[in-house]
Amino acid sequence: MTGRVMPRMLDTETASYAENVIRERGVKLRLNTKGVEFRGRKMAETLVLEDGEVLKADMFIAATGIRPNVDFLRDSGLPMVHGLLVNDRLEVGAADIYAAGDVAETVDIVTGKRYVHALHLNAVAQGILAAHNVLGYGRVYPGAENVNSLKHLGLPMVAAGEMQGDEEIKVKGQAFLRKLVLKNNRLVGFRLVGDIRHAGVYHSLILKKADLSRYKDHLLNDGFGVGLINSLSLKPAGGN
Ligand SMILES: Cc1cc2nc3c(=O)[nH]c(=O)nc-3n(C[C@H](O)[C@H](O)[C@H](O)COP(=O)(O)OP(=O)(O)OC[C@H]3O[C@@H](n4cnc5c(N)ncnc54)[C@H](O)[C@@H]3O)c2cc1C
């Protein structure tokens, strides 16, 4: 539907690496259009695209987007936009009603913006936290993480956090791209394709909100890693 594959996970430049691999495998991609109708007599025989093109196939698989299953709650009066709006205790509107997982619209741990993250690690963390709060522990949810990793195409990819900041640091070659996104000297996102080294370290730097102004030129160095982070004694933003 957009101009690139996996638009929630990859920016245009990173997606082009995935698209190249998909095309090399003989798959024809159609971007900037969408399927609007299946046609056939007893079963689907063709798919009509928005731009009028008609595709014929033996099998069709529809797999697109994420939509929380909240229709059965539409008349409940509970606050919702895409998913159920929860507070920092994962309560929905009134006390004693909690939401966790794909159904919940939570804040993002990096941006603070509301979003349905729809990832397994968030669902598990939210489920545990909501259960604690049902039992009266009053725990506060720090926010959902936006982290994805894929290797289905034979092309390892890890993507996390924001796609845009005020600074971008990258190295690339024909088969790899390593891109870090910074805002106010803090790492707010990264996209690694073909070479996913240090993904865990970058992820940790995002969560630490560490001030990297003195070290950012080293972040993509081959030797960069946990040892270097320890030796740099990075401190969380605002921490002592
Ligand atoms: C194809 C696909 C690939 C994915 N890949 C990844 C991945 O690589 N990494 C990752 O982190 N996440 C991935 N996810 C997302 C991950 O599966 C979800 O984030 C996670 O399962 C959410 O957990 P949940 O408990 O909120 O919802 P679900 O796992 O969807 O569980 C909800 C349950 O509630 C039941 N239910 C629904 N309505 C009602 C009702 N009215 N009454 C009673 N029961 C009801 C459903 O039947 C279901 O059993 C993927 C999802 C899909 C579909």
The ligand as an SDF file (V2000), in Angstrom:
LIG
                    3D

 53 58  0  0  0  0  0  0  0  0999 V2000
    1.8430  -13.5240   11.5870 C   0  0  0  0  0  0  0  0  0  0  0  0
    2.3290  -12.8640   12.8490 C   0  0  0  0  0  0  0  0  0  0  0  0
    3.6960  -12.8040   13.0920 C   0  0  0  0  0  0  0  0  0  0  0  0
    4.1580  -12.1980   14.2490 C   0  0  0  0  0  0  0  0  0  0  0  0
    5.5000  -12.1470   14.4520 N   0  0  0  0  0  0  0  0  0  0  0  0
    5.9760  -11.6060   15.5900 C   0  0  0  0  0  0  0  0  0  0  0  0
    7.3670  -11.5820   15.8530 C   0  0  0  0  0  0  0  0  0  0  0  0
    8.1710  -12.0360   15.0490 O   0  0  0  0  0  0  0  0  0  0  0  0
    7.7940  -11.0080   17.0040 N   0  0  0  0  0  0  0  0  0  0  0  0
    6.9290  -10.5010   17.9140 C   0  0  0  0  0  0  0  0  0  0  0  0
    7.3840   -9.9920   18.9600 O   0  0  0  0  0  0  0  0  0  0  0  0
    5.6020  -10.5150   17.6990 N   0  0  0  0  0  0  0  0  0  0  0  0
    5.0930  -11.0430   16.5640 C   0  0  0  0  0  0  0  0  0  0  0  0
    3.7450  -11.0770   16.3340 N   0  0  0  0  0  0  0  0  0  0  0  0
    2.8710  -10.4150   17.3110 C   0  0  0  0  0  0  0  0  0  0  0  0
    2.5890  -11.2890   18.5260 C   0  0  0  0  0  0  0  0  0  0  0  0
    2.0680  -12.5310   18.0890 O   0  0  0  0  0  0  0  0  0  0  0  0
    1.5470  -10.5630   19.3740 C   0  0  0  0  0  0  0  0  0  0  0  0
    2.0510   -9.2990   19.7490 O   0  0  0  0  0  0  0  0  0  0  0  0
    1.2050  -11.3340   20.6480 C   0  0  0  0  0  0  0  0  0  0  0  0
    0.7250  -12.6300   20.3410 O   0  0  0  0  0  0  0  0  0  0  0  0
    0.1310  -10.5590   21.4120 C   0  0  0  0  0  0  0  0  0  0  0  0
   -0.3260  -11.3000   22.5060 O   0  0  0  0  0  0  0  0  0  0  0  0
   -1.7830  -11.0660   23.0760 P   0  0  0  0  0  0  0  0  0  0  0  0
   -1.9150  -12.0030   24.2190 O   0  0  0  0  0  0  0  0  0  0  0  0
   -1.9860   -9.6110   23.2960 O   0  0  0  0  0  0  0  0  0  0  0  0
   -2.7660  -11.4310   21.8900 O   0  0  0  0  0  0  0  0  0  0  0  0
   -3.0240  -12.8410   21.1830 P   0  0  0  0  0  0  0  0  0  0  0  0
   -1.7950  -13.6900   21.1870 O   0  0  0  0  0  0  0  0  0  0  0  0
   -3.6650  -12.5040   19.8830 O   0  0  0  0  0  0  0  0  0  0  0  0
   -4.0670  -13.5320   22.1600 O   0  0  0  0  0  0  0  0  0  0  0  0
   -5.4010  -13.0390   22.2800 C   0  0  0  0  0  0  0  0  0  0  0  0
   -6.2980  -14.1880   22.6310 C   0  0  0  0  0  0  0  0  0  0  0  0
   -7.5830  -13.6820   22.9580 O   0  0  0  0  0  0  0  0  0  0  0  0
   -8.5580  -14.4470   22.3070 C   0  0  0  0  0  0  0  0  0  0  0  0
   -9.7500  -13.6060   22.1520 N   0  0  0  0  0  0  0  0  0  0  0  0
   -9.9660  -12.6190   21.2520 C   0  0  0  0  0  0  0  0  0  0  0  0
  -11.1870  -12.0470   21.4330 N   0  0  0  0  0  0  0  0  0  0  0  0
  -11.7430  -12.6860   22.4890 C   0  0  0  0  0  0  0  0  0  0  0  0
  -12.9990  -12.5740   23.1710 C   0  0  0  0  0  0  0  0  0  0  0  0
  -13.9100  -11.6780   22.8030 N   0  0  0  0  0  0  0  0  0  0  0  0
  -13.2240  -13.4070   24.2030 N   0  0  0  0  0  0  0  0  0  0  0  0
  -12.3010  -14.2960   24.5980 C   0  0  0  0  0  0  0  0  0  0  0  0
  -11.0980  -14.4650   23.9960 N   0  0  0  0  0  0  0  0  0  0  0  0
  -10.8240  -13.6800   22.9490 C   0  0  0  0  0  0  0  0  0  0  0  0
   -7.9250  -14.8600   21.0060 C   0  0  0  0  0  0  0  0  0  0  0  0
   -8.5490  -16.0090   20.4790 O   0  0  0  0  0  0  0  0  0  0  0  0
   -6.4930  -15.1330   21.4620 C   0  0  0  0  0  0  0  0  0  0  0  0
   -6.3150  -16.4560   21.9250 O   0  0  0  0  0  0  0  0  0  0  0  0
    3.2490  -11.6630   15.1870 C   0  0  0  0  0  0  0  0  0  0  0  0
    1.8770  -11.7580   14.9500 C   0  0  0  0  0  0  0  0  0  0  0  0
    1.4290  -12.3640   13.7910 C   0  0  0  0  0  0  0  0  0  0  0  0
   -0.0570  -12.4610   13.5610 C   0  0  0  0  0  0  0  0  0  0  0  0
  1  2  1  0
  2  3  1  0
  2 52  2  0
  3  4  2  0
  4  5  1  0
  4 50  1  0
  5  6  2  0
  6  7  1  0
  6 13  1  0
  7  8  2  0
  7  9  1  0
  9 10  1  0
 10 11  2  0
 10 12  1  0
 12 13  2  0
 13 14  1  0
 14 15  1  0
 14 50  1  0
 15 16  1  0
 16 17  1  0
 16 18  1  0
 18 19  1  0
 18 20  1  0
 20 21  1  0
 20 22  1  0
 22 23  1  0
 23 24  1  0
 24 25  2  0
 24 26  1  0
 24 27  1  0
 27 28  1  0
 28 29  2  0
 28 30  1  0
 28 31  1  0
 31 32  1  0
 32 33  1  0
 33 34  1  0
 33 48  1  0
 34 35  1  0
 35 36  1  0
 35 46  1  0
 36 37  1  0
 36 45  1  0
 37 38  2  0
 38 39  1  0
 39 40  1  0
 39 45  2  0
 40 41  1  0
 40 42  2  0
 42 43  1  0
 43 44  2  0
 44 45  1  0
 46 47  1  0
 46 48  1  0
 48 49  1  0
 50 51  2  0
 51 52  1  0
 52 53  1  0
M  END
$$$$
